[in-house]
């Protein structure tokens, strides 16, 4: 598989492009494009090797609209119109669509989907590493019978090294899907509130404790979320005005050190950028990198700092591959672009799309440093958002700007300006659409088989 690379440019340098596309008017261009693509496909030789290494890239909340808008932004950041850009993920040899749902829901979440693509077993929304036999928030000895193994554990049992990279907390739904078994995704830490003594006595364990107590086999972990591992009286290593959340008198980072010593394993806990950059292959058997107090910073905010204090998803991916590649049996690595999703939850298209570009850049970086003959790379998403694109923008219109079109009067009955990107819910949705509840009759088909409902 061949990939291109991407140079990140500050968004504020993005201007209205509308570059010359005069050659697009002539059919010869498109005939030649089709001919070149067909020749490439016909000459392609499928790689039938058994994969030694597997990297699963997961764009959280990265639906089709995000890919489309992200592709355009990526091109525009490079000075083109944007629509013609080909992302690293789209340049892969095989591209397909996936279908997602939970066993109890039409629209699923990151917990249920992580269980599905990491274990092969669909489950209920909000649950991780348990089959649908369990109930949401259930805590009982019976949960032991409902546990399902993830590909991370399968890979380790096959003698491979394993790692997790995420831009969220390492106890968040997607990364937790590689190692945890919990009936509620928000059981991230023993905080006495969401997870308390009653849950523990009834047979549950918080996700952070599961990582340290039950999953010491994981070789490399990079992400955020120190707050879930530190006690309330423990001051954070970097953000000194902040403390941990645990009330069970356990500092799990200290516990991890003690466990590694008892196992006679060389190990390194990493919380800052300098120590991260200094990590070398074969230096430590286990690396626990919790590089932020909470989630890691959005890429656009990270690079805007005067003193950058966190690695990027590209740097974490590169370092993880470097450390894991020393195993002659190969490795499995999960890389999550988790903050695509978090930005969408805030109806923040700019940050969501910048995260998409950084995520795609990590894919391009990985493709350039691994041996394609023995490495399987898979890119997918877990769910989408109420994120839409439309408005008949002219070619090269800034994807994050106002729509420029000759049809304002037809597209906006009031003649107002509008953006091509919009959200159907959350802070970006309309605050007041109507002042009454809709009825089932209004939202069903009428006699003419046409939808007849207000939004």
C-alpha positions in Angstrom: 0.0 0.0 0.0 1.3 3.4 -0.9 0.6 6.6 1.0 1.3 10.2 0.7 2.5 12.4 3.6 0.9 15.6 5.0 2.5 18.8 6.3 0.4 20.5 9.0 -0.3 24.2 8.4 -1.9 26.5 10.8 -5.6 26.9 10.0 -5.4 30.7 10.2 -3.3 30.8 7.1 -6.2 29.1 5.2 -7.8 31.5 2.7 -10.4 31.3 0.0 -8.7 29.2 -2.7 -10.9 28.6 -5.8 -7.8 27.7 -7.8 -7.9 27.1 -11.5 -9.9 24.0 -12.4 -10.3 24.8 -16.1 -8.9 21.5 -17.2 -11.7 19.7 -15.4 -14.1 20.9 -18.1 -12.6 18.6 -20.7 -13.7 14.9 -20.8 -10.2 13.8 -21.7 -9.0 14.5 -18.2 -11.5 12.1 -16.7 -11.0 9.5 -19.4 -7.3 9.5 -18.6 -7.9 9.4 -14.9 -10.1 6.4 -15.3 -7.6 4.7 -17.5 -4.8 5.3 -15.0 -6.8 4.0 -12.2 -7.9 0.9 -14.0 -4.3 0.1 -15.1 -3.2 0.5 -11.4 -5.9 -1.9 -10.2 -5.2 -4.5 -12.9 -1.4 -4.4 -12.2 -1.9 -4.6 -8.5 -0.6 -7.8 -6.9 -2.5 -8.7 -3.7 -0.4 -9.3 -0.6 -1.3 -12.8 0.5 1.3 -13.0 3.2 0.3 -13.9 6.8 0.5 -10.6 8.7 3.2 -10.5 11.3 2.2 -7.1 12.6 -1.3 -5.5 12.8 -2.1 -1.8 13.3 -5.7 -0.9 13.9 -6.4 2.9 13.4 -9.7 3.9 14.9 -11.2 7.3 14.2 -13.7 7.9 17.0 -16.9 9.5 15.7 -15.3 9.7 12.2 -18.3 9.3 10.0 -18.5 9.8 6.2 -19.2 13.5 6.6 -16.1 13.9 8.8 -14.0 12.1 6.2 -15.4 14.3 3.4 -14.9 17.6 5.2 -11.6 16.5 6.6 -10.3 15.6 3.2 -11.3 19.0 1.9 -9.6 20.8 4.8 -6.5 18.7 4.4 -6.2 19.8 0.8 -7.0 23.4 1.5 -4.3 23.5 4.2 -1.9 22.4 1.5 -3.1 25.3 -0.8 -5.4 23.4 -3.1 -9.1 23.6 -3.6 -9.4 20.6 -1.4 -12.1 18.5 -3.1 -9.6 16.6 -5.2 -7.4 15.6 -2.2 -6.8 11.9 -1.5 -6.3 11.1 2.2 -3.9 8.4 3.4 -6.8 6.2 4.5 -8.5 6.5 1.2 -5.3 5.6 -0.7 -5.2 2.1 0.8 -5.5 -0.9 -1.5 -9.0 -1.8 -0.2 -11.7 0.6 0.9 -15.2 -0.4 2.1 -18.1 0.8 4.3 -18.9 -0.7 7.7 -22.3 -1.0 9.5 -22.6 -0.2 13.2 -25.3 -0.8 15.8 -25.6 -2.1 19.3 -27.7 -5.2 20.2 -30.0 -2.8 22.1 -29.7 0.4 19.9 -29.8 1.8 16.4 -27.1 4.3 17.2 -24.3 2.8 19.2 -21.5 4.3 21.3 -17.7 3.9 21.5 -18.0 1.3 24.3 -20.2 -1.2 22.5 -18.4 -0.7 19.2 -15.0 -1.2 20.8 -16.2 -4.5 22.2 -17.5 -5.4 18.7 -14.4 -4.7 16.6 -11.9 -5.8 19.3 -13.6 -9.0 20.4 -15.9 -9.8 17.6 -18.9 -9.8 19.9 -21.7 -7.1 19.8 -23.0 -5.9 23.1 -25.1 -3.3 24.8 -24.5 0.5 24.6 -22.2 1.6 27.4 -20.6 -1.8 28.2 -17.0 -2.9 27.5 -15.6 -6.4 27.1 -18.8 -8.1 28.2 -21.4 -9.9 26.1 -25.0 -8.7 26.0 -25.9 -11.3 28.7 -24.8 -8.6 31.2 -27.0 -5.7 32.1 -25.8 -2.0 32.1 -24.3 -1.1 35.5 -24.6 -4.7 36.7 -22.1 -5.6 39.4 -22.2 -9.3 40.3 -20.0 -12.4 40.4 -21.9 -13.5 37.3 -20.0 -10.9 35.2 -17.0 -13.3 35.1 -19.0 -15.6 32.9 -19.8 -12.8 30.4 -16.3 -11.6 29.7 -15.0 -11.7 26.1 -11.3 -11.4 25.1 -10.0 -8.7 22.9 -7.5 -9.1 20.0 -4.9 -7.4 22.2 -4.9 -10.4 24.5 -5.1 -12.9 21.6 -2.0 -11.2 20.1 -0.2 -11.5 23.4 -1.1 -15.1 23.8 0.4 -15.6 20.3 3.7 -14.3 21.5 3.4 -10.8 20.0 4.0 -7.4 21.7 1.0 -5.3 22.2 0.4 -1.5 22.5 -2.3 1.2 22.8 -2.1 4.8 21.6 -4.9 7.3 22.2 -5.5 11.0 22.4 -8.1 10.5 25.1 -7.7 9.1 28.6 -6.4 5.6 28.5 -9.4 4.5 30.6 -11.8 6.0 28.0 -14.1 3.7 26.1 -12.0 2.8 23.0 -8.6 2.1 24.7 -10.4 0.4 27.6 -11.9 -2.0 25.0 -8.5 -3.6 24.6 -8.2 -4.7 28.2 -11.3 -3.9 30.4 -14.5 -5.8 31.3 -17.1 -3.4 32.7 -20.8 -3.0 32.7 -20.5 0.8 32.5 -18.0 2.7 30.6 -17.9 5.5 33.1 -16.6 3.2 35.9 -13.2 4.7 35.0 -11.9 5.3 38.6 -12.8 4.7 42.2 -14.1 8.2 42.9 -16.8 7.3 45.4 -19.5 8.8 43.2 -19.8 7.1 39.8 -17.9 4.1 41.1 -18.1 3.4 44.8 -17.7 0.8 47.5 -21.1 -0.8 46.7 -20.0 -1.5 43.2 -16.8 -3.0 44.4 -18.4 -5.2 47.0 -20.9 -6.5 44.4 -18.1 -7.7 42.1 -17.1 -4.7 39.9 -13.6 -3.2 39.5 -12.9 0.3 38.1 -11.2 0.5 34.7 -8.0 2.1 35.9 -7.5 -0.6 38.5 -8.2 -3.3 35.9 -5.5 -1.9 33.7 -2.9 -2.0 36.5 -4.0 -5.2 38.4 -5.1 -7.5 35.5 -3.3 -6.3 32.4 0.4 -6.0 33.2 1.2 -7.8 30.0 0.6 -4.7 27.8 4.0 -3.6 26.5 3.4 0.1 25.5 0.6 2.5 26.5 0.5 6.1 25.4 -2.4 8.4 26.2 -3.9 10.8 28.8 -5.8 10.5 32.1 -3.5 10.6 35.1 -6.4 11.9 37.2 -8.0 8.4 37.1 -4.8 6.8 38.6 -3.9 9.3 41.4 -5.5 9.7 44.8 -7.3 12.9 45.7 -4.4 13.9 47.9 -1.9 13.3 45.0 -0.8 16.4 43.1 -0.4 15.9 39.4 3.1 15.7 38.0 2.7 18.5 35.5 -0.5 20.5 36.2 0.4 21.2 39.8 -3.0 22.8 40.6 -4.8 19.6 40.0 -5.0 16.3 41.9 -6.3 12.8 41.3 -9.8 11.4 41.8 -9.3 8.1 43.7 -10.6 7.8 47.2 -9.5 4.1 47.8 -6.0 5.2 49.0 -4.4 3.6 45.9 -1.9 5.5 43.8 -2.1 3.2 40.8 1.1 4.5 39.2 3.0 3.6 42.3 1.2 0.2 42.3 2.3 -0.3 38.7 5.9 0.3 39.6 5.7 -2.2 42.5 4.1 -4.8 40.3 6.7 -4.5 37.6 9.5 -4.8 40.3 7.8 -8.0 41.6 7.6 -9.4 38.1 11.3 -8.5 37.6 10.4 -6.4 34.5 12.4 -3.4 33.3 9.8 -0.6 33.1 9.3 3.1 32.7 6.5 5.4 33.6 6.5 8.5 31.3 4.5 11.7 32.0 6.5 14.4 30.1 7.6 15.1 26.6 11.4 14.8 27.3 11.2 11.3 28.8 8.9 10.3 26.0 11.3 11.4 23.3 14.2 9.6 25.1 12.6 6.2 25.1 14.7 3.7 23.1 13.9 0.2 21.8 14.9 -2.7 24.0 15.5 -0.3 26.9 12.3 -1.3 28.9 10.0 -4.3 28.7 7.0 -2.2 29.7 6.3 1.5 29.1 3.3 3.3 30.7 3.0 6.7 29.2 0.2 8.8 30.8 1.1 12.1 29.2 -1.8 14.4 30.4 -3.8 14.9 33.5 -7.0 14.4 31.5 -7.5 13.9 27.8 -4.6 15.1 25.6 -4.8 18.5 24.0 -6.5 19.1 20.7 -3.8 19.2 18.0 -4.5 22.8 17.0 -4.2 23.8 20.7 -1.1 21.7 21.2 0.9 23.3 18.4 -0.2 26.8 19.4 1.6 26.5 22.8 4.8 28.5 23.3 6.3 25.4 25.0 4.8 22.2 23.6 4.4 19.8 26.5 2.7 16.8 24.9 3.6 14.5 21.9 1.3 14.4 18.9 -0.6 11.4 17.7 1.9 11.1 14.9 4.8 11.1 17.4 3.1 8.6 19.7 2.3 6.3 16.8 5.9 6.4 15.6 7.3 5.8 19.1 5.0 2.9 19.7 5.9 1.2 16.4 9.6 1.7 17.2 9.3 0.1 20.7 7.1 -2.8 19.6 9.0 -3.7 16.5 11.8 -5.4 18.4 9.7 -8.5 18.9 10.6 -11.1 16.2 7.0 -12.5 16.5 5.5 -9.1 15.6 3.0 -6.9 17.4 -0.6 -5.6 17.6 -1.1 -1.8 18.0 -4.4 0.1 18.4 -4.1 3.8 17.5 -7.2 5.9 18.4 -7.9 9.4 17.1 -10.2 9.9 20.0 -10.7 13.7 20.0 -12.4 13.8 16.6 -15.3 12.5 18.6 -14.9 14.8 21.6 -14.8 17.9 19.3 -18.0 16.8 17.6 -19.7 16.4 20.9 -19.0 20.1 21.4 -20.2 20.9 17.9 -16.6 22.1 17.2 -16.1 21.3 13.5 -12.7 23.1 13.3 -11.1 21.0 16.1 -12.8 17.8 14.9 -11.4 18.2 11.4 -8.0 19.3 12.6 -8.0 16.1 14.6 -9.0 14.1 11.5 -6.0 15.6 9.6 -3.6 14.7 12.4 -5.1 11.2 12.6 -4.7 10.7 8.8 -1.1 12.0 9.1 -0.4 9.3 11.7 -1.7 6.7 9.2 0.7 8.1 6.5 3.6 8.1 8.9 3.0 4.5 9.9 2.7 3.4 6.3 6.1 4.9 5.5 8.0 3.2 8.4 6.6 -0.3 8.5 7.3 -3.2 6.2 4.1 -3.3 4.1 4.8 -7.0 3.1 4.4 -8.1 6.7 2.1 -5.5 8.3 -1.6 -5.3 8.1 -3.0 -1.8 8.5 -6.7 -1.3 9.1 -8.5 2.1 9.4 -12.1 2.3 10.6 -14.5 4.3 12.7 -17.0 3.3 15.4 -19.9 5.7 14.9 -20.8 9.1 13.4 -22.4 12.3 14.6 -25.2 14.7 13.7 -22.6 16.5 11.4 -23.7 17.6 8.0 -22.3 19.2 4.9 -24.2 20.9 2.1 -25.2 24.2 0.6 -23.9 24.0 -3.0 -20.6 25.7 -2.1 -18.5 26.7 -5.2 -15.3 24.8 -5.8 -12.6 25.6 -3.3 -14.9 27.3 -0.9 -13.3 27.2 2.6 -14.8 24.2 4.3 -14.9 26.0 7.6 -16.2 29.3 6.2 -19.5 30.7 4.8 -21.0 29.2 1.7 -20.2 31.1 -1.5 -22.9 30.3 -4.1 -25.0 32.1 -6.6 -28.1 30.5 -5.2 -28.5 32.3 -1.8 -32.1 33.3 -2.6 -33.0 29.7 -3.4 -31.1 28.1 -0.5 -32.1 30.5 2.2 -35.6 31.8 2.1 -34.6 34.9 4.1 -31.5 35.5 2.0 -29.1 35.0 4.9 -25.5 33.7 4.8 -24.8 30.2 6.2 -22.1 27.7 6.6 -21.7 24.5 4.6 -21.1 22.6 7.8 -23.8 22.2 10.4 -24.8 20.1 13.5 -28.3 18.8 14.0 -27.9 18.7 17.8 -25.7 20.0 20.6 -24.4 23.6 20.9 -24.4 23.9 17.1 -28.0 22.9 16.6 -30.9 25.3 16.5 -31.8 26.4 20.0 -35.5 26.8 19.2 -37.2 25.0 16.3 -40.7 24.5 17.8 -42.6 24.9 21.0 -44.5 21.6 21.1 -43.8 17.9 21.0 -44.2 16.1 17.7 -46.7 13.2 17.5 -46.1 9.7 16.1 -48.7 10.5 13.4 -46.7 13.5 12.2 -43.5 11.6 11.9 -45.0 8.6 10.0 -45.6 8.3 6.2 -48.7 10.0 4.9 -51.0 8.6 2.2 -48.7 9.8 -0.5 -45.7 8.0 1.0 -43.9 11.2 1.9 -42.4 12.1 5.2 -44.4 14.9 6.8 -42.8 16.0 10.0 -41.1 19.1 11.3 -37.6 18.9 12.6 
